[in-house]
Amino acid sequence: MGKNWAICIGINNYYYMPRLRYAVQDATAIRDFFLQDGRFEQVYYFAEDAPPIETSIGRSRDAQPSYTNLKRFLRQRFQRKFLEVGDNFWFFFAGYGERHRGHDYLMPLDVDPDNLEETALRISDITAYLRNCGADNTLMLLDASSPQQRRGQGGIGTEEQQGMIMVYACSPGELSFEIDELGHGAFTHTLLEGFKLQGASNCATVGRLDQYLRYQVPLLNKQYGRPMQTPYTVVEPLSKNYMILLPQQATLQDLQALKTEAQKAELANELDLSQQFWVRVLADSPGDQDAITAINRIALKKTGHTNTSAPELVKPPELRVNWEPKKKQCFTELAIQLDLMLIPSGIFTMGSPEDELGRWKDEGPQHEVTVSTFLMGRYPVTQAQWRIIAKRSDLKVGRNLKPDPSAFQGDDYPVKNVSWHDAVEFCARLSKLTGHTYRLPTEAEWEYACRASTTSPFHFGESITTDLANYVGEDREGNPEEFPGNYGTGPKGIYRKEMTTVNHFHPLANTFGLCEMHGNVWEWCQDHWHENYEGAPVDSNAWLSNDEIASRVIRGGSWNHAPRQCRSACRARENPSNRVPDLGFRVTCKLTEV
């Protein structure tokens, strides 16, 4: 079985920041779980009352979580590799964290809140140290947010951390709360409960831990009268969702899922990734013959022996020649370099509850909808992708298309000034070119994909900031009460007055891997407009009327609209012949063709 090492940090009595009550207790509880239940080989514990840390050379190291102590420890401990593939390194932090000038920081005991760049720990620097340890699975569990009075500074969780599993206590626009009745933060209490679950409902894998935290923390906060708090997990690469964190809780199904990911990686010729997964299988299940055979087979492939047999347990996807498998749950249509994310089937509650802030009546009544699996564009269709198809007059199905309807801004900007009929023609031409059936999403598919298993107003959580999406972050002149520049307790922001590129907020995405679902440009849907959901379908088919010239549904909000109009449930309509400067679209494709 692989080794587990960890760092646990808890800070209550900040020198220059408001005092926290339970951060040290949180770190202590996590440390105890790691050592007693998890049987970790080594846990480094930093807190105001922590005993000195014994080092391998016999000296004791001060365990005060000050900037100098933590920075020096990270630099010296991670100078060279000390773990192997198949091992885990865990990093837990309970305290304050903040986003500053595009970077995420954790705040040590002696942080100067007016000088974060020189007195706080940049998370990307920490992850760089952690990657040096040699373990192929490195996790950061961060129970950290800004203090209430500094909330406008922005929360952590939007900066990309390469090769890491990042679990944040709350979405970037929220706060992480402590609960007096429990003597812990809501996130850490729920994390510990999840770690202890047994049987089929366990949190042994990254994916199930993420699902458990997203569901249970909001319920816990509601139970104790705290504001909404939605944990947020970022996994890179996505296939690490199947990684087994707690082998003692894992089931045979968990092990099989990890094997499946290893086989998929090998079939895609991602040999290093496949080998990494098989080593994980062997670490979690010593002596596993499938793993031993696969590791030997991959080693031969790497030396140029191409006549080795392929893995037999998983049938490879039957992809057409112009498809290229990418990371987990993502494919690329090479004809126009269009990334498509796999949206799993499920049942969700469509519409908004009556008490949701900023709700309109047309968002009800709420109703359950069953959605089948499909593929959806990671981003709205870009101007470059549009231009490729629009210029192909030989593919014309029903109408001509202008190659540059957007008063050209750049290849990576969403296409705009396209009517519903234009978008349908684009899908028809792309289908004709590729042999895959492309279309606009139905309204139910769009909301299901946007929510990605969340029930909050935004897939980020209860609020939103202009660090996360492009919308009007200022009060609307003449009507600030109906269209304020902030949503709920979130801060006001900026008004860019123009579109941003589709990857402007990279790597921010929802659980399904979709980006730009809130703001930037509205997106066309298949459905005709209906004033409410009375009589709406209970499946994900388009809801159409006999009036072909009736308005069509648009979703998502835009750079020129208020945050309440960017909510997951918000609906609007547009004449299908109109071309609007903040309206674009994204496409869907049948899963049966993959």
Buried (B, 14 or more C-beta within 10 A) or exposed (E): EBBBBBBBBBBBEBEEBEEBBBBBBBBBBBBBBBBEBBEBEBBBBBBBEBEEBEEEEEEEBBBBBBBEBBBEBBEEBBEEEBBBBBBBBBBBBBBBBBBBEEBBBBBBBBBBBEEBEEBBBBBBBBBBBBBBBBBBBBBBBBBBBBBEEBBEBBBBBBBBBEEBBBBBBBBBBBBBBBBEEBEBBBBBBBBBBBBEBEEEEBBBBBBBBBBBBBBBBBEBBEEEEBBBBBBBBBBBBBBBBBBBBBBEBBBEEBBEBBBBBBBBBBBBEBBEBBBBBBBBBBBBBEEBEBBEEBBEBBEEBEEEEEEEEEBEEBEEEEEEEBBEBBBBBBBBBEBBEBBBBBBBEBEBBBBBBEEBEBBBEBBBEBBEBBBBEBBBBBBBBBBBBBBBBBEBEEBBEEEEBBBBBBEEBEBBBBBBBBBBBBBBBBBBBBBBBBEBBBBBBBBBBBBBBBBBBBBBBBBBBBBBBBBBBBBBBBBBEEEEEEBBBBBBBBBBBBBBEEBBBBBBBEBBBBBBBBBBBBBBBBBBBBBBBBEBBEEBBEEBBBBBEEEEEBBBBBBBBBBBBBBBBBBBBBBBBBBBEBBBBBBBBBBBBBBEBB
